[in-house]
Structure formats: C-alpha cells, structure tokens
Amino acid sequence: MKVIFDTNIWRYLVDDEAITVVQQLCRRRKLTVVVPPATAFEFAATGDREVRLALIRAICSPEWKRLMPEAYTSSLEIVDELARCRPQWMLPKTDKHRLQPLFRDWKAKNGFWRRLTEQPDEFADVLKHADLPTLNGARAQAYGRRKDFLAQGLTKTAHLDKWEGAFPAPREGWDGDKIEAWRPESMAAITYALSLAHGPYWDWIRCFVDLDRVDVHGPDWLRFWLYDCERDRLPLQWLWWAVSFLQAFRKTTDGNPADTQLAQYLPECDVFVTADKGFGWVVDECRKYDVCALPDVWIIPGGGNGVTQMLARFA
C-alpha cells in the first residue's frame, strides 16, 4: 500500500515524535510512504527555522519512496499527446544530453534530496526568491476565482463536464463555439510555463519537442488544446484544473495552490491521509469523473489524537 501524507499530517507526526513509529509500521505492514517533491518545497518555505529543519529531516528519511516532480510527469503526458497530434513538432530523437542531467538530479544520491538535507537554509533562501512571486500570483488567482464565484452566486458545485466557456473576442484557430472549461485554462497555464526559460516545464518538454517550431501564441497551438488533445490522455492537466476549480466553492486559503500542486501526485498512491476536510472533499469530487485513478482519502482529526487513530488504522 502506497501512502501520501498531507503536509498537516507530517507536522502532527513530527510534533508527536512519531516518525520512528511510522518507519517501524512500514517495515511490519509493508506500507510505502511516498513523498512528493511538492511537500519538500512547501516545508522549505516554512518560516520557523526549527520547525522547517524538523520537517525536512522527517521527509528526507531514506525509508520513504521519493517521487519525480509533477512537472516531469505532467510534461510527459503533454509530450505524448503532442507526438500523437503534432508529430512535426517533435525532435528527431530524444535529447538525452539535456534529459539525463535533469533525471539524474532527482534520482542520484547527490541530487535534489541530498541538497535539501545538507543545505536546507540555502535551499529555503533560493526558494523564497525564485518561487515566491509565482506562489503569490497563484494565491491571488485562487482568491479572485472565489470572489467571482460568490459574486455570481455560485455556491453549489455543478457537474464538472457541464462547465464550458468562450473567449470574449474572436481568435484565430477558435471556431467560436463553447469549449470545455479545463481546456483554455490548461492551455494558459502551460503557455505561461513554457514562457519561463529554464523553468521546469520548459526544461523537460524541450528534451522531446523542438520548441523553436512551436508558436505558443499561434492558432495551431490553440487548436491543439481546444480540439485535438483528449482529456483522458491528459489526466494531470484535467486534475490540476478540477482541483483549483472545485476549491473556489469552499473557503479559500493561502494553502490552496500547494494543495493543487500536491493533488497531481495522488494518482501515484493508494491512500491519502489529511486533516483538511475541504481538500478531502475536493479529491472525492474529482474521483466521480474517473479521469484518473485517485486514492482513498482518510480524514483524521488534528494533533496527536489524529496520529493515534491513523497508526491504529494502518496496524
């Protein structure tokens, strides 16, 4: 059984000094604790240094399984769909000269996780200056969507497949019809990501795609997203949109963007443990659409009582 802990669960485990208990339980019950890089990034941004170091030590245990970043897995599904729909954009062969160092940084013993373990303060400082503007932008977008929903009286979730939209003005490549809501939003997100030279999506995708051939503001790129790509072939793109969309029906917090990022790792586990009822509700809503496999959600109380209940359930 593969298990992902929400960040609040890690905090409870650290506060309750229960990390060793979880390690023993994993050996005894053949559980695998899966750690997404998104969790590492969130902990590295923790303001209290002592808490930050304790959390980083907890998630960097060699006993846990460490995942590749969501930018990698999401990029791969985009690359596969581009290869199917726009083969003329692909490189003649994978650029292994660029790909191998990227992959090695996440898998090698002296890569990302070692840097995080040995240089947590430096890592936190880099993260603060590099990612804070993007995070603040994502938070503003989340609060803005919630405000718009309330202004329109949207307080109850409708069937996600019924949400459609249209551009406010004609665009070359768009037929003027209504479009599934996830499509233009995913297009906008990936277009922005590819505008960031040496950003994670740019780094991964250019190993497979000749980005010099791709005009991300042109009609062919737009038609790829609006008409040609298939939802079931881009499950992480749909999941990203669905989670961020559903969050707007509940109280918005600064943690919403981190939850959206963490959600993209959930197809890689069997159980997700959280103390956040709102996040649990969002995951359960997404499961109804069967776009991708999602784990069972265990919602536990906060603090030591929740840790005790969780450990008993695993035992």
N, C-alpha and C positions, 0 to 999 in steps of 0.2 A: 504494500500500500504506500503510495507516494502522497506526502502531506506538505502543503504550503501553509505557513503561519502568517496571518496578517501582522503588520508591524506592531499593533497593540498587544498581540499575544507574545511576541518576543520581549516586549517591555515587561509584561507580567512575569514571564519566565525568569528574566534577569532579576527583577525585584524580589522574586520569591526564591532565588538561588536554586532554580530547578533545572538548569541546563544539563547537569550531570545525570539527573533522573531521566530526562528525555533521551540522553545518549544510551543509558542502560536499557531503557524501554525499547529503543530501536533495535538493539542487538538481540534482545529477548523475543520480540514480537515480529521481527523482520519488517519494521517500518523504515521508510526512507524519507527523511526530512529534506525537502527541496528548497533551495534558497535562490530566489530571482535576484539578478543584479539591481533591479528597481528597489529592493529592500535595502541593499547596501548604499545606494545613492541617497535614499531618504534618511538613513541613520547617519551618514556622513554629514548631512546638513543639520543635525541636531545641535542646538545652541550650547547646551550644558556639556562641557568637555568630559567630565567624569562619566556622565550617562552615555555620551557618544562613544567613548572608548569601551565601555562595558558592553554596549550593544554590538559594536564591531567585533569584539572578541567572541561574542556568542555566535554570530552568524558565520564567522570565519573558521569554525571548527572543521577539520578535515573529514569528520564523520558525516557531514552533510553532503548532498549532491548539489553542485553548483550549475546553474543553467546558463546558456548563452543569452546575451541581451535580447530584448524584444525587437530591437532594431534589426538584428540578424534574422530572426525567424520571420518577421513581417516582410523584410526585404526579399527573402527567398520566395515567398508566395507571390509577391509582386513580379519578381523576375520570371517565375514560371508562367505567369499569366501574360506577361509581355512577350515571352517566347512563343506562346500559342497565338496571340493576337497581332503582334508586331514583330515578326521574326527579323525583319530588315533592320531593326534597332539593335539586335544582339551583336556582341563581339564574335568574331570567327571562332574563338575558343576562350575559355575562362582565363582571366588574367591572374594566374597563380602567384606571380611576383607581388601583386598587391594583396591577394586574398590570404596567403599563408601567414604573413605577419599579423594581420588582423585576427585570424583564427587562433594563432599561437598565443596571443596576448590574453585570451580568455581561457585557454586550456593548459598552458605551460605553468610549471610550478613557480616561475619567477615573473609571472604576468600580473594581471589586474588584482587578483585576490591577495597576492603577496605584497604588492604596493599598498593596498588598503590596510593590511595587517601591520606592516612595518612603518608606514608613513601616514597614519590616519590624520594628523593635523595638517600636513601638507596637502593631502587629498581633499580635506574639507575646505581648505582655503581656495584651491583651484576650482572646486565645485561651486563655491559661493560666487566667484567672479564669472565663471563660464556659464552656469545654468540658471542663476537667479533671475535674470531678465526674462528668459523663456518661461520659467515657472510662474513668475508674476503675471505674464501675459496669459498663461493658461488659467490662472485663478480668476483674472478679470473676465475672461471669456465665460467661465463657469457661472460666476455671479451675474453676468449680463444675460445669459440664457435663462437663468432662474427668474430674473426680473421681467424678462419678456414674457415668459410663460404666465407669471402672475398677472401681468397687465392684460393678457389675452384671456384670462380666466381658465387657463389650462391647469387644472388641479388633479385630474384623473388620467391615468395612462390609457391611451388608445392602442389598438393593435399596431405594433411597430411596422408591419408590412403595409399599413394604410397611410403612413406619413410620406407625403410627396411634396415637391417644391418646384419652383421655376425661377429662372433668372429674371431680374427686373427689366432687362433690356435684351434685345437680340444679340446672340454671339455666334460667330462662325463655327460651325460644327454642331450646333444645337438645333434640333428640329422644331423648337418652340413648344414641345409637349411638356407634360409634368414628368418629373424624374423622382425615382426613389430617393428619399432624403439622405441615405448613407452615401450615395454616390458623389454628389458635389462636395460634401464635407470631407470625404476621404481624399478626393482629388485635391482640394485646397490644402489639406494637411501635408500630403506627400509632395505637392508642388513647392510648398514652403520649405520642407525638409531638404529637398534637392537644391534649393537656392543657397543652402549653407555649405559652402565649400569646406570639405573635411569634417562635415557633420556626420553622424553615424550612418544615416541612410545613404548619403552621397558616397561614403567610403565603401559600404557593402555593395550597393547596386552597380557602381561603376566597374566592379570586378567582372560583371557579366554583360552589362549593357553599355553600348557606345553612347554616352550621354551627349556627345557632340552632335549626334544625329537627332536628338530628341528636343523638340521645341515645347517646353512645358507650358507655354502660353499660346500654343497653336491649336488649330482645330482637330488635328489627328490625336493629340494627347487628350483633348476634351472628349472626343468620341470614344476613345478607349475607356474612359471612366464612366461616361453616361450610358453607353450602349453595348460595348463589346465585352468588357470583363464580366465575369459571372460571380455572383455573391458567394456561392458555395466553394469557389476556388480562391476566394479572398476572405476567409473566415475571420482572420485577425483584424482586417480593416472594418468589417461589419461590427465585430465585437467592440472595437475602440469607439465607433460611433454610437452603438446601442448603449454602452455603459455611460458615456458622457451625456447622452440624450436623456436617459432614464433618471440620472442624478438630478436633473432640473425639476423633477416632480417632487423632490424632497428638499429639506433644508440644505443649503449649500454651505460648505466649509472650505477652509484653506487646503484641506486634505483631499478634495475631490480629484485634482489632476493626478496625484500619486495613486489614488485608487484606480483611476482609469488606466494608468500605466501598469499597475500590478495585475489588473484583470487579464491582460494579454498573456500572462503566464499560466492562467488557470487551466487551459486545456492540457497542460503537462502534469497535472496531479489528479489524484482520486478524491482527496478530501481537502477542503479549505476551511481553516479554523479562524474565526473572527469574533470580536466582541461588538462589532458595528452592525446593528440590525439593519440599518439603511443599506449598507454595502451588500449584506446578505440578501436583502430583498431584490436588489438590482441583479445580482447573479442569478437568482431563481427566476426572475422575469426573462432574462436572456435565454435561459435553458428551454423555455417553452417553444422557441423557434427552431431548435435543432440544427442550427447553422454549424456549430462545432461542439465537440464533447466538453462538458463542463462538470466540475467535481460536485460531490455532495457538500453542502455548506453546514458546518457546525457552528452555531451561535452560542457562545458561552458568556457567563457573567464576567465582569471585570475583576481584576485583582486576584489574590490568592485563592479565593473560592472557585473562580473560573478555572484556574490551573489545576486544582484538585479534581474538579469534575472532568476536565479534559483527559487527564492522566488516567483516571478510573475508566473512562470510556475506551481508551486505547488498550488498557490492560485486559 
